Amino acid sequence: MQRTIVITGASSGIGLACAETFASLGDRLILCGRNSARLGAIAQRLSSQTQVETLLFDVRDRHQVVQAFDRLGNLKHSIDVLINNAGNAHGLDPLESGDAQDWDAMLDGNVKGLLYVSQQVIPVLKKKKQGHIVNLSSVAARQTYAGGVVYCASKRAVDVISEGMRLELTEFGVKVTNIQPGAVQTDFSNVRFKGDLARAEAVYQGYQPLLAQDVADAISYCVNAPEHVTISDLTIYPKAQSEPRTLFRNM
């Protein structure tokens, strides 16, 4: 049976890998993001495999989120799976010198944005008495590190929200999965270091990090598990990472 899958942050990284993975399975896609040109190109490429719709909005803006989902019309009621992938990290500064705009971007995107989008989809899944919500957290939720206090806090919030969703939605037949990836080679570090490519590339040197496709494969496993099975929490490290702060390079 063809499912309808909503993916936020679908224009790059893990979101794009998820779009490619579920397109290959024939699922109908609703791809969400801020980059119209990139989303359009992805939709055109994947439309040879399945039906693809795009929604252009910033998850941090509740008004944009509501308007975007209203534009779906009846298609909104066909949603089966929501992958809350959109998120960001900005800066690696101690609290005393942190940029408040960076804090706003992380809390608004990683926490409030996830809530805004979920609020649009949850009533649909509850009415159908089935469906699945996948939230992208991070191993940063498991261990706070210096310079990343606000980012870690935002991802800890995702863990708590996932737990709360599970408490509220299980009786309605809706599954909730919380994914905690370790070091994944995407644009993550480039965004965090604000375009400092040398610093961003150094994060992934000396070991094999996870690839976006690795995380997409894990998400696909969770979403395609038997109906009676829920993967509630899944932590994924690259082989060289033993805990959130420890990577063994050149091993």
Short mmCIF file of the C-alpha atoms (twelve columns), coordinates in Angstrom:
data_MODEL
# 
_entry.id   MODEL 
# 
loop_
_atom_site.group_PDB 
_atom_site.id 
_atom_site.type_symbol 
_atom_site.label_atom_id 
_atom_site.label_alt_id 
_atom_site.label_comp_id 
_atom_site.label_asym_id 
_atom_site.label_seq_id 
_atom_site.Cartn_x 
_atom_site.Cartn_y 
_atom_site.Cartn_z 
_atom_site.pdbx_PDB_model_num 
ATOM 1   C CA . MET A 1   0.000  0.000  0.000   1 
ATOM 2   C CA . GLN A 2   1.362  3.416  -0.976  1 
ATOM 3   C CA . ARG A 3   1.909  5.725  1.984   1 
ATOM 4   C CA . THR A 4   2.134  9.504  2.051   1 
ATOM 5   C CA . ILE A 5   5.287  10.665 3.818   1 
ATOM 6   C CA . VAL A 6   6.061  14.223 4.918   1 
ATOM 7   C CA . ILE A 7   9.761  15.072 5.270   1 
ATOM 8   C CA . THR A 8   10.951 18.404 6.647   1 
ATOM 9   C CA . GLY A 9   14.397 19.698 5.771   1 
ATOM 10  C CA . ALA A 10  14.144 17.588 2.624   1 
ATOM 11  C CA . SER A 11  16.457 19.592 0.367   1 
ATOM 12  C CA . SER A 12  19.750 18.206 1.700   1 
ATOM 13  C CA . GLY A 13  21.444 15.789 4.076   1 
ATOM 14  C CA . ILE A 14  19.377 13.239 5.962   1 
ATOM 15  C CA . GLY A 15  16.098 14.669 4.674   1 
ATOM 16  C CA . LEU A 16  17.174 14.269 1.055   1 
ATOM 17  C CA . ALA A 17  18.446 10.739 1.725   1 
ATOM 18  C CA . CYS A 18  15.067 9.889  3.265   1 
ATOM 19  C CA . ALA A 19  13.273 11.284 0.215   1 
ATOM 20  C CA . GLU A 20  15.377 9.132  -2.105  1 
ATOM 21  C CA . THR A 21  14.906 6.039  0.054   1 
ATOM 22  C CA . PHE A 22  11.141 6.271  0.335   1 
ATOM 23  C CA . ALA A 23  10.757 7.253  -3.326  1 
ATOM 24  C CA . SER A 24  12.525 4.003  -4.231  1 
ATOM 25  C CA . LEU A 25  9.844  2.177  -2.208  1 
ATOM 26  C CA . GLY A 26  7.068  3.904  -4.151  1 
ATOM 27  C CA . ASP A 27  5.780  6.032  -1.288  1 
ATOM 28  C CA . ARG A 28  4.177  9.374  -2.138  1 
ATOM 29  C CA . LEU A 29  6.283  12.271 -0.847  1 
ATOM 30  C CA . ILE A 30  5.562  15.710 0.531   1 
ATOM 31  C CA . LEU A 31  8.942  17.414 0.668   1 
ATOM 32  C CA . CYS A 32  9.284  20.496 2.863   1 
ATOM 33  C CA . GLY A 33  12.019 23.103 2.958   1 
ATOM 34  C CA . ARG A 34  13.059 26.699 2.361   1 
ATOM 35  C CA . ASN A 35  15.033 26.381 -0.884  1 
ATOM 36  C CA . SER A 36  12.502 26.476 -3.704  1 
ATOM 37  C CA . ALA A 37  14.956 25.764 -6.517  1 
ATOM 38  C CA . ARG A 38  16.564 22.810 -4.761  1 
ATOM 39  C CA . LEU A 39  13.223 21.299 -3.702  1 
ATOM 40  C CA . GLY A 40  11.905 21.686 -7.236  1 
ATOM 41  C CA . ALA A 41  14.909 19.934 -8.739  1 
ATOM 42  C CA . ILE A 42  14.616 17.055 -6.251  1 
ATOM 43  C CA . ALA A 43  10.893 16.718 -6.906  1 
ATOM 44  C CA . GLN A 44  11.463 16.625 -10.653 1 
ATOM 45  C CA . ARG A 45  14.150 13.944 -10.312 1 
ATOM 46  C CA . LEU A 46  12.136 11.725 -7.968  1 
ATOM 47  C CA . SER A 47  8.849  12.130 -9.826  1 
ATOM 48  C CA . SER A 48  9.956  9.364  -12.194 1 
ATOM 49  C CA . GLN A 49  9.579  6.982  -9.254  1 
ATOM 50  C CA . THR A 50  6.582  8.330  -7.354  1 
ATOM 51  C CA . GLN A 51  4.228  11.274 -6.829  1 
ATOM 52  C CA . VAL A 52  6.022  14.209 -5.228  1 
ATOM 53  C CA . GLU A 53  4.590  17.405 -3.759  1 
ATOM 54  C CA . THR A 54  6.627  20.258 -2.311  1 
ATOM 55  C CA . LEU A 55  5.836  22.698 0.488   1 
ATOM 56  C CA . LEU A 56  7.938  25.827 0.837   1 
ATOM 57  C CA . PHE A 57  8.121  27.210 4.381   1 
ATOM 58  C CA . ASP A 58  10.413 27.921 7.314   1 
ATOM 59  C CA . VAL A 59  9.550  25.617 10.230  1 
ATOM 60  C CA . ARG A 60  10.407 28.445 12.634  1 
ATOM 61  C CA . ASP A 61  7.466  30.514 11.376  1 
ATOM 62  C CA . ARG A 62  4.195  29.067 12.653  1 
ATOM 63  C CA . HIS A 63  2.116  31.169 10.261  1 
ATOM 64  C CA . GLN A 64  4.061  29.802 7.280   1 
ATOM 65  C CA . VAL A 65  3.655  26.241 8.553   1 
ATOM 66  C CA . VAL A 66  -0.123 26.555 8.956   1 
ATOM 67  C CA . GLN A 67  -0.524 28.173 5.527   1 
ATOM 68  C CA . ALA A 68  1.618  25.523 3.839   1 
ATOM 69  C CA . PHE A 69  -0.364 22.604 5.234   1 
ATOM 70  C CA . ASP A 70  -3.640 24.347 4.422   1 
ATOM 71  C CA . ARG A 71  -2.480 24.472 0.791   1 
ATOM 72  C CA . LEU A 72  -2.377 20.674 0.727   1 
ATOM 73  C CA . GLY A 73  -6.161 20.518 0.818   1 
ATOM 74  C CA . ASN A 74  -7.454 16.937 0.842   1 
ATOM 75  C CA . LEU A 75  -3.936 15.568 0.419   1 
ATOM 76  C CA . LYS A 76  -3.277 16.543 4.039   1 
ATOM 77  C CA . HIS A 77  -5.728 13.867 5.173   1 
ATOM 78  C CA . SER A 78  -3.747 11.155 3.397   1 
ATOM 79  C CA . ILE A 79  -0.566 11.700 5.466   1 
ATOM 80  C CA . ASP A 80  0.712  8.485  7.042   1 
ATOM 81  C CA . VAL A 81  4.242  9.335  8.173   1 
ATOM 82  C CA . LEU A 82  5.937  12.524 9.377   1 
ATOM 83  C CA . ILE A 83  9.727  12.713 9.491   1 
ATOM 84  C CA . ASN A 84  10.703 15.766 11.547  1 
ATOM 85  C CA . ASN A 85  14.200 16.194 10.159  1 
ATOM 86  C CA . ALA A 86  14.583 19.982 9.874   1 
ATOM 87  C CA . GLY A 87  17.010 21.420 12.403  1 
ATOM 88  C CA . ASN A 88  20.266 23.243 12.795  1 
ATOM 89  C CA . ALA A 89  23.306 24.023 14.928  1 
ATOM 90  C CA . HIS A 90  24.835 27.494 15.026  1 
ATOM 91  C CA . GLY A 91  28.145 28.347 16.646  1 
ATOM 92  C CA . LEU A 92  30.264 26.560 19.210  1 
ATOM 93  C CA . ASP A 93  30.655 29.305 21.778  1 
ATOM 94  C CA . PRO A 94  30.439 29.270 25.577  1 
ATOM 95  C CA . LEU A 95  27.248 30.744 27.023  1 
ATOM 96  C CA . GLU A 96  28.913 33.951 28.182  1 
ATOM 97  C CA . SER A 97  29.873 34.887 24.611  1 
ATOM 98  C CA . GLY A 98  27.120 33.116 22.716  1 
ATOM 99  C CA . ASP A 99  25.108 34.899 20.051  1 
ATOM 100 C CA . ALA A 100 21.449 35.202 21.062  1 
ATOM 101 C CA . GLN A 101 20.452 35.015 17.389  1 
ATOM 102 C CA . ASP A 102 22.143 31.617 17.202  1 
ATOM 103 C CA . TRP A 103 20.213 30.503 20.281  1 
ATOM 104 C CA . ASP A 104 16.940 31.653 18.719  1 
ATOM 105 C CA . ALA A 105 17.705 29.829 15.469  1 
ATOM 106 C CA . MET A 106 18.371 26.551 17.283  1 
ATOM 107 C CA . LEU A 107 15.467 26.695 19.718  1 
ATOM 108 C CA . ASP A 108 13.022 27.960 17.101  1 
ATOM 109 C CA . GLY A 109 14.099 25.412 14.482  1 
ATOM 110 C CA . ASN A 110 14.885 22.323 16.518  1 
ATOM 111 C CA . VAL A 111 12.094 22.610 19.082  1 
ATOM 112 C CA . LYS A 112 9.322  25.013 18.136  1 
ATOM 113 C CA . GLY A 113 9.490  24.137 14.443  1 
ATOM 114 C CA . LEU A 114 9.081  20.448 15.239  1 
ATOM 115 C CA . LEU A 115 6.052  21.298 17.377  1 
ATOM 116 C CA . TYR A 116 4.477  23.527 14.723  1 
ATOM 117 C CA . VAL A 117 4.708  20.854 12.016  1 
ATOM 118 C CA . SER A 118 3.646  18.010 14.303  1 
ATOM 119 C CA . GLN A 119 0.576  19.962 15.391  1 
ATOM 120 C CA . GLN A 120 -0.577 19.993 11.761  1 
ATOM 121 C CA . VAL A 121 -0.164 16.243 11.291  1 
ATOM 122 C CA . ILE A 122 -1.143 14.702 14.634  1 
ATOM 123 C CA . PRO A 123 -4.933 15.240 14.217  1 
ATOM 124 C CA . VAL A 124 -4.777 13.467 10.842  1 
ATOM 125 C CA . LEU A 125 -2.998 10.430 12.284  1 
ATOM 126 C CA . LYS A 126 -5.262 10.290 15.348  1 
ATOM 127 C CA . LYS A 127 -8.359 10.327 13.167  1 
ATOM 128 C CA . LYS A 128 -6.957 7.499  11.030  1 
ATOM 129 C CA . LYS A 129 -5.874 5.627  14.182  1 
ATOM 130 C CA . GLN A 130 -2.577 4.765  12.556  1 
ATOM 131 C CA . GLY A 131 0.602  6.405  11.345  1 
ATOM 132 C CA . HIS A 132 4.132  7.158  12.419  1 
ATOM 133 C CA . ILE A 133 6.096  10.206 13.585  1 
ATOM 134 C CA . VAL A 134 9.896  10.091 13.418  1 
ATOM 135 C CA . ASN A 135 11.805 12.827 15.246  1 
ATOM 136 C CA . LEU A 136 15.480 13.532 14.552  1 
ATOM 137 C CA . SER A 137 17.274 14.156 17.804  1 
ATOM 138 C CA . SER A 138 21.039 13.721 18.309  1 
ATOM 139 C CA . VAL A 139 23.554 12.029 20.572  1 
ATOM 140 C CA . ALA A 140 24.048 15.590 21.823  1 
ATOM 141 C CA . ALA A 141 20.869 14.968 23.808  1 
ATOM 142 C CA . ARG A 142 22.660 12.213 25.714  1 
ATOM 143 C CA . GLN A 143 25.735 14.186 26.790  1 
ATOM 144 C CA . THR A 144 26.081 17.958 26.984  1 
ATOM 145 C CA . TYR A 145 29.386 19.357 25.780  1 
ATOM 146 C CA . ALA A 146 31.051 22.721 26.335  1 
ATOM 147 C CA . GLY A 147 30.242 25.214 23.610  1 
ATOM 148 C CA . GLY A 148 27.152 23.321 22.585  1 
ATOM 149 C CA . VAL A 149 24.922 23.906 25.588  1 
ATOM 150 C CA . VAL A 150 21.975 25.409 23.708  1 
ATOM 151 C CA . TYR A 151 22.185 22.925 20.844  1 
ATOM 152 C CA . CYS A 152 22.332 20.024 23.319  1 
ATOM 153 C CA . ALA A 153 19.379 21.475 25.223  1 
ATOM 154 C CA . SER A 154 17.352 21.743 22.027  1 
ATOM 155 C CA . LYS A 155 17.994 18.097 21.194  1 
ATOM 156 C CA . ARG A 156 17.243 16.993 24.764  1 
ATOM 157 C CA . ALA A 157 13.915 18.759 24.242  1 
ATOM 158 C CA . VAL A 158 13.316 16.637 21.134  1 
ATOM 159 C CA . ASP A 159 13.820 13.504 23.255  1 
ATOM 160 C CA . VAL A 160 11.270 14.757 25.782  1 
ATOM 161 C CA . ILE A 161 8.783  15.733 23.064  1 
ATOM 162 C CA . SER A 162 9.116  12.282 21.494  1 
ATOM 163 C CA . GLU A 163 8.410  10.678 24.850  1 
ATOM 164 C CA . GLY A 164 5.403  12.928 25.349  1 
ATOM 165 C CA . MET A 165 4.069  12.161 21.881  1 
ATOM 166 C CA . ARG A 166 4.345  8.447  22.601  1 
ATOM 167 C CA . LEU A 167 2.402  8.880  25.845  1 
ATOM 168 C CA . GLU A 168 -0.333 10.831 24.090  1 
ATOM 169 C CA . LEU A 169 -0.590 8.923  20.804  1 
ATOM 170 C CA . THR A 170 -0.022 5.225  21.468  1 
ATOM 171 C CA . GLU A 171 -3.663 4.633  22.395  1 
ATOM 172 C CA . PHE A 172 -4.616 6.017  18.971  1 
ATOM 173 C CA . GLY A 173 -2.403 3.561  17.100  1 
ATOM 174 C CA . VAL A 174 0.239  6.149  16.194  1 
ATOM 175 C CA . LYS A 175 3.888  5.103  16.483  1 
ATOM 176 C CA . VAL A 176 6.626  7.523  17.593  1 
ATOM 177 C CA . THR A 177 10.339 6.966  16.980  1 
ATOM 178 C CA . ASN A 178 13.184 9.115  18.289  1 
ATOM 179 C CA . ILE A 179 16.446 8.886  16.289  1 
ATOM 180 C CA . GLN A 180 19.774 9.977  17.811  1 
ATOM 181 C CA . PRO A 181 22.522 10.076 15.160  1 
ATOM 182 C CA . GLY A 182 26.177 10.575 16.059  1 
ATOM 183 C CA . ALA A 183 28.639 12.223 13.681  1 
ATOM 184 C CA . VAL A 184 27.050 12.387 10.206  1 
ATOM 185 C CA . GLN A 185 28.848 13.971 7.260   1 
ATOM 186 C CA . THR A 186 26.348 16.513 5.943   1 
ATOM 187 C CA . ASP A 187 26.215 20.318 5.770   1 
ATOM 188 C CA . PHE A 188 25.750 20.302 9.566   1 
ATOM 189 C CA . SER A 189 29.271 21.493 10.440  1 
ATOM 190 C CA . ASN A 190 29.385 23.964 7.565   1 
ATOM 191 C CA . VAL A 191 26.233 25.605 8.958   1 
ATOM 192 C CA . ARG A 192 27.491 25.441 12.541  1 
ATOM 193 C CA . PHE A 193 30.771 27.133 11.591  1 
ATOM 194 C CA . LYS A 194 29.021 29.605 9.282   1 
ATOM 195 C CA . GLY A 195 30.787 28.746 6.069   1 
ATOM 196 C CA . ASP A 196 34.268 28.053 7.474   1 
ATOM 197 C CA . LEU A 197 34.850 25.042 5.205   1 
ATOM 198 C CA . ALA A 198 38.275 24.141 6.600   1 
ATOM 199 C CA . ARG A 199 36.927 23.969 10.143  1 
ATOM 200 C CA . ALA A 200 33.860 22.056 8.994   1 
ATOM 201 C CA . GLU A 201 35.876 19.489 7.035   1 
ATOM 202 C CA . ALA A 202 38.215 18.915 9.986   1 
ATOM 203 C CA . VAL A 203 35.264 17.523 11.972  1 
ATOM 204 C CA . TYR A 204 35.144 14.486 9.677   1 
ATOM 205 C CA . GLN A 205 38.855 13.875 9.093   1 
ATOM 206 C CA . GLY A 206 40.687 10.774 10.293  1 
ATOM 207 C CA . TYR A 207 37.698 8.424  10.538  1 
ATOM 208 C CA . GLN A 208 34.648 7.264  8.593   1 
ATOM 209 C CA . PRO A 209 31.617 9.267  9.753   1 
ATOM 210 C CA . LEU A 210 28.057 8.185  9.211   1 
ATOM 211 C CA . LEU A 211 26.548 9.114  5.872   1 
ATOM 212 C CA . ALA A 212 23.085 10.598 5.473   1 
ATOM 213 C CA . GLN A 213 22.043 7.373  3.754   1 
ATOM 214 C CA . ASP A 214 22.976 5.364  6.853   1 
ATOM 215 C CA . VAL A 215 20.483 7.329  8.912   1 
ATOM 216 C CA . ALA A 216 17.841 7.164  6.181   1 
ATOM 217 C CA . ASP A 217 18.239 3.377  6.095   1 
ATOM 218 C CA . ALA A 218 17.655 3.224  9.864   1 
ATOM 219 C CA . ILE A 219 14.564 5.423  9.564   1 
ATOM 220 C CA . SER A 220 13.246 3.212  6.771   1 
ATOM 221 C CA . TYR A 221 13.778 0.162  8.991   1 
ATOM 222 C CA . CYS A 222 11.749 1.779  11.785  1 
ATOM 223 C CA . VAL A 223 8.939  2.926  9.501   1 
ATOM 224 C CA . ASN A 224 8.751  -0.446 7.745   1 
ATOM 225 C CA . ALA A 225 8.831  -2.579 10.896  1 
ATOM 226 C CA . PRO A 226 5.844  -4.933 11.350  1 
ATOM 227 C CA . GLU A 227 2.654  -3.187 12.420  1 
ATOM 228 C CA . HIS A 228 2.858  -4.591 15.947  1 
ATOM 229 C CA . VAL A 229 6.452  -3.311 16.406  1 
ATOM 230 C CA . THR A 230 7.495  0.191  17.488  1 
ATOM 231 C CA . ILE A 231 11.143 1.243  17.574  1 
ATOM 232 C CA . SER A 232 10.868 3.893  20.261  1 
ATOM 233 C CA . ASP A 233 14.477 5.133  20.450  1 
ATOM 234 C CA . LEU A 234 17.462 4.428  18.226  1 
ATOM 235 C CA . THR A 235 21.017 5.720  18.698  1 
ATOM 236 C CA . ILE A 236 23.389 5.429  15.720  1 
ATOM 237 C CA . TYR A 237 27.147 5.992  15.979  1 
ATOM 238 C CA . PRO A 238 29.873 5.640  13.395  1 
ATOM 239 C CA . LYS A 239 32.212 2.789  14.322  1 
ATOM 240 C CA . ALA A 240 34.884 5.266  15.479  1 
ATOM 241 C CA . GLN A 241 32.622 7.060  17.970  1 
ATOM 242 C CA . SER A 242 32.210 5.635  21.472  1 
ATOM 243 C CA . GLU A 243 30.113 8.412  23.029  1 
ATOM 244 C CA . PRO A 244 28.991 11.895 21.972  1 
ATOM 245 C CA . ARG A 245 32.336 13.586 22.739  1 
ATOM 246 C CA . THR A 246 34.805 10.816 21.851  1 
ATOM 247 C CA . LEU A 247 35.983 9.962  18.332  1 
ATOM 248 C CA . PHE A 248 38.951 7.690  17.629  1 
ATOM 249 C CA . ARG A 249 40.716 9.084  14.592  1 
ATOM 250 C CA . ASN A 250 43.244 7.232  12.436  1 
ATOM 251 C CA . MET A 251 42.456 3.967  14.170  1 
# 
